[in-house]
Amino acid sequence: MSAGRPTKYSEEMLTRSVEYIRTYQDHGDAIPSAAGLAGFLGVSKRVLYDWAERHSKFLHMLETLNSVQERRLLSSGLTSEFNSTIVKLVLSKHGYSDKIEQDVTVHDYKVIPADLTVGYEESND
């Protein structure tokens, strides 16, 4: 048993969290976020992550929040409703990247991987 403060977690907090996902725009948020949810619930983000570690229902709710966030970012980024730099930054937290990978094809059949490092030696002829 820990000697810390008693948890505020309850089924009501879970219900309010789901409410936040549905109504985040009514609370001034352009996208649902852990920071927005924490403010809505009156707790810190760290508390949210602690709850997610201890309560599978809360973890599922946070995953849903992230999915809604990702979808909103994609849609609003594609329509230019949101600033593309900010969309790119936040989507990187969802695993998106603008890294370009290229393969080089030689003679229509041989592929040289993009990460291949080619060295050479100068001859003294």
Residue frames as qw, qx, qy, qz and C-alpha x, y, z in Angstrom:
[[0.000, 0.889, 0.458, 0.000, 0.00, 0.00, 0.00],
 [0.440, 0.399, -0.022, 0.804, 1.45, 3.37, -1.01],
 [0.290, -0.537, -0.448, 0.653, 1.67, 6.32, 1.34],
 [0.111, 0.115, 0.312, 0.937, 0.75, 8.80, -1.40],
 [0.402, 0.137, 0.178, -0.888, -2.42, 10.79, -1.80],
 [0.553, 0.304, 0.756, -0.171, -5.60, 8.85, -2.48],
 [0.198, 0.100, 0.662, 0.716, -6.48, 8.56, -6.16],
 [0.396, 0.332, 0.145, -0.844, -9.23, 10.65, -7.73],
 [0.253, 0.102, -0.808, -0.522, -9.85, 7.89, -10.26],
 [0.476, 0.227, 0.696, -0.488, -13.41, 6.61, -10.43],
 [0.384, 0.434, 0.764, 0.285, -15.95, 5.47, -13.00],
 [0.133, 0.916, 0.285, -0.249, -17.16, 9.07, -13.01],
 [0.177, -0.706, 0.419, 0.542, -13.70, 10.23, -14.16],
 [0.355, 0.023, 0.824, 0.441, -13.84, 7.66, -16.96],
 [0.262, 0.717, 0.645, 0.029, -17.33, 8.85, -17.96],
 [0.000, -0.921, -0.022, 0.390, -16.18, 12.49, -17.90],
 [0.323, -0.444, 0.616, 0.565, -13.16, 11.55, -20.02],
 [0.339, 0.352, 0.798, 0.352, -15.40, 10.05, -22.68],
 [0.121, 0.891, 0.398, -0.180, -17.52, 13.20, -22.48],
 [0.185, -0.753, 0.286, 0.563, -14.38, 15.28, -23.13],
 [0.357, -0.069, 0.755, 0.546, -13.59, 13.27, -26.27],
 [0.228, 0.630, 0.715, 0.200, -17.10, 13.99, -27.57],
 [0.019, -0.952, -0.305, -0.027, -17.11, 17.69, -26.61],
 [0.636, -0.270, 0.023, 0.722, -13.45, 18.82, -26.69],
 [0.245, 0.423, 0.301, 0.819, -14.27, 21.65, -29.13],
 [0.350, -0.809, -0.365, -0.299, -16.84, 23.03, -26.69],
 [0.663, -0.671, -0.064, 0.325, -13.95, 23.43, -24.22],
 [0.077, 0.939, -0.240, -0.232, -11.82, 25.48, -26.62],
 [0.522, -0.385, 0.690, 0.322, -9.63, 22.65, -27.92],
 [0.497, 0.531, -0.417, -0.545, -8.97, 22.29, -31.67],
 [0.661, 0.156, -0.728, -0.089, -8.02, 18.64, -31.11],
 [0.816, -0.554, -0.038, -0.159, -8.58, 16.32, -28.17],
 [0.458, 0.549, -0.575, 0.397, -5.40, 15.97, -26.15],
 [0.652, -0.300, -0.593, 0.364, -4.08, 14.58, -22.89],
 [0.204, 0.005, -0.267, 0.942, -3.35, 18.16, -21.81],
 [0.391, -0.267, -0.233, -0.849, -6.92, 19.20, -22.59],
 [0.719, -0.341, -0.583, -0.164, -8.33, 16.17, -20.81],
 [0.524, -0.157, -0.541, 0.639, -6.14, 16.80, -17.76],
 [0.039, -0.096, 0.124, -0.987, -7.38, 20.38, -17.56],
 [0.564, -0.289, -0.419, -0.650, -10.98, 19.26, -18.01],
 [0.764, -0.335, -0.551, 0.030, -10.64, 16.73, -15.17],
 [0.327, -0.874, 0.195, -0.301, -8.56, 18.99, -12.92],
 [0.864, -0.370, 0.261, 0.219, -5.56, 16.66, -12.72],
 [0.071, -0.711, 0.546, 0.438, -2.07, 16.58, -14.21],
 [0.718, 0.434, -0.456, -0.297, -1.10, 14.68, -17.36],
 [0.154, 0.371, -0.886, 0.233, 1.11, 12.46, -15.20],
 [0.503, 0.021, 0.653, -0.566, -2.00, 11.41, -13.24],
 [0.780, 0.385, -0.081, -0.486, -3.71, 10.42, -16.50],
 [0.567, 0.460, -0.682, -0.043, -0.79, 8.18, -17.45],
 [0.127, -0.242, 0.853, -0.445, -0.70, 6.67, -13.95],
 [0.684, 0.169, 0.398, -0.587, -4.41, 5.86, -14.25],
 [0.744, 0.461, -0.343, -0.340, -3.83, 4.30, -17.67],
 [0.282, 0.414, -0.851, 0.159, -1.16, 2.02, -16.18],
 [0.202, -0.059, 0.827, -0.522, -3.54, 0.85, -13.44],
 [0.545, 0.404, 0.531, -0.508, -6.94, 0.77, -15.19],
 [0.372, 0.088, 0.762, 0.523, -7.39, -0.92, -18.56],
 [0.218, 0.785, 0.578, 0.044, -10.63, 0.95, -19.27],
 [0.080, -0.917, 0.035, 0.390, -8.83, 4.26, -18.82],
 [0.377, -0.355, 0.636, 0.572, -5.98, 3.08, -21.05],
 [0.354, 0.436, 0.757, 0.335, -8.52, 2.20, -23.74],
 [0.090, 0.923, 0.341, -0.156, -10.11, 5.64, -23.38],
 [0.216, -0.761, 0.315, 0.525, -6.70, 7.34, -23.82],
 [0.389, -0.039, 0.758, 0.522, -6.06, 5.22, -26.93],
 [0.258, 0.711, 0.639, 0.137, -9.45, 6.34, -28.27],
 [0.072, -0.922, -0.049, 0.378, -8.56, 9.97, -27.53],
 [0.311, -0.505, 0.556, 0.582, -5.32, 9.54, -29.51],
 [0.372, 0.292, 0.789, 0.393, -7.18, 7.95, -32.42],
 [0.154, 0.881, 0.445, -0.051, -9.68, 10.81, -32.54],
 [0.203, -0.826, 0.202, 0.486, -6.77, 13.27, -32.35],
 [0.400, -0.201, 0.698, 0.559, -4.94, 11.54, -35.21],
 [0.320, 0.557, 0.721, 0.261, -8.03, 11.52, -37.40],
 [0.027, 0.943, 0.251, -0.216, -8.76, 15.20, -36.73],
 [0.292, -0.676, 0.392, 0.552, -5.15, 16.14, -37.53],
 [0.408, 0.060, 0.757, 0.508, -5.15, 14.18, -40.78],
 [0.234, 0.730, 0.624, 0.152, -8.44, 15.64, -41.96],
 [0.069, -0.960, -0.117, 0.243, -7.64, 19.20, -40.95],
 [0.397, -0.524, 0.485, 0.577, -4.12, 18.97, -42.34],
 [0.408, 0.234, 0.741, 0.479, -5.36, 17.76, -45.72],
 [0.138, 0.826, 0.508, 0.201, -7.93, 20.54, -45.98],
 [0.374, 0.347, -0.142, 0.848, -5.40, 23.16, -44.74],
 [0.447, -0.790, -0.294, -0.298, -7.69, 24.02, -41.83],
 [0.688, -0.682, 0.077, 0.235, -4.71, 23.57, -39.49],
 [0.072, 0.864, -0.479, -0.136, -1.16, 24.87, -39.82],
 [0.901, 0.286, -0.325, -0.018, 0.84, 22.20, -41.65],
 [0.298, 0.517, -0.655, 0.464, 3.91, 22.61, -39.42],
 [0.468, -0.310, 0.553, -0.616, 1.89, 21.98, -36.28],
 [0.929, 0.103, 0.002, -0.355, 0.07, 19.05, -37.89],
 [0.715, 0.443, -0.515, 0.163, 3.42, 17.53, -38.90],
 [0.002, 0.481, -0.670, 0.566, 4.79, 17.99, -35.39],
 [0.648, -0.181, 0.467, -0.575, 1.83, 16.38, -33.63],
 [0.927, 0.237, -0.130, -0.259, 1.46, 13.56, -36.18],
 [0.431, 0.519, -0.702, 0.229, 5.10, 12.63, -35.53],
 [0.353, -0.302, 0.699, -0.543, 3.89, 11.55, -32.07],
 [0.849, 0.166, 0.281, -0.415, 1.56, 9.14, -33.88],
 [0.733, -0.117, 0.603, 0.294, 4.43, 7.57, -35.83],
 [0.596, 0.768, 0.215, 0.097, 4.18, 9.64, -39.00],
 [0.496, -0.508, 0.303, 0.635, 7.34, 10.88, -40.69],
 [0.522, 0.813, -0.026, -0.259, 8.28, 12.85, -43.76],
 [0.414, -0.505, 0.682, 0.329, 11.45, 10.82, -44.18],
 [0.726, 0.547, -0.205, -0.364, 11.96, 9.97, -47.83],
 [0.643, -0.287, 0.687, 0.178, 13.30, 6.55, -48.67],
 [0.615, 0.642, -0.259, -0.377, 14.57, 5.90, -52.18],
 [0.801, -0.116, 0.536, 0.242, 15.92, 2.86, -53.92],
 [0.202, 0.671, -0.462, -0.543, 18.14, 3.18, -56.96],
 [0.886, 0.248, 0.389, -0.051, 17.44, 0.82, -59.85],
 [0.062, -0.621, 0.616, 0.480, 20.31, -0.05, -62.14],
 [0.162, 0.181, -0.853, -0.463, 19.70, -1.72, -65.52],
 [0.658, -0.156, -0.239, -0.697, 16.01, -2.25, -64.63],
 [0.845, -0.179, -0.494, -0.103, 16.74, -5.19, -62.33],
 [0.613, -0.053, -0.524, 0.589, 19.29, -4.45, -59.65],
 [0.317, -0.872, -0.192, -0.319, 18.15, -2.47, -56.61],
 [0.452, 0.213, -0.483, 0.719, 20.62, -0.66, -54.40],
 [0.381, -0.711, -0.563, 0.179, 19.13, 0.04, -50.95],
 [0.039, 0.911, 0.053, 0.407, 18.92, 3.71, -49.99],
 [0.552, -0.806, 0.208, -0.047, 20.92, 3.16, -46.81],
 [0.913, 0.093, 0.071, 0.391, 23.89, 1.57, -48.62],
 [0.169, -0.902, 0.262, 0.298, 27.14, 3.45, -48.09],
 [0.863, 0.425, 0.058, 0.267, 29.48, 3.19, -51.05],
 [0.372, -0.803, 0.303, 0.353, 33.19, 3.89, -50.61],
 [0.801, 0.569, -0.053, 0.177, 36.03, 3.98, -53.05],
 [0.641, -0.523, 0.216, 0.518, 39.79, 4.04, -53.06],
 [0.365, 0.873, -0.219, -0.237, 41.82, 6.35, -55.26],
 [0.935, 0.108, 0.106, 0.321, 44.38, 4.58, -57.37],
 [0.315, -0.784, 0.283, 0.454, 47.94, 5.81, -57.55],
 [0.768, 0.334, 0.424, 0.345, 48.38, 4.98, -61.27]]
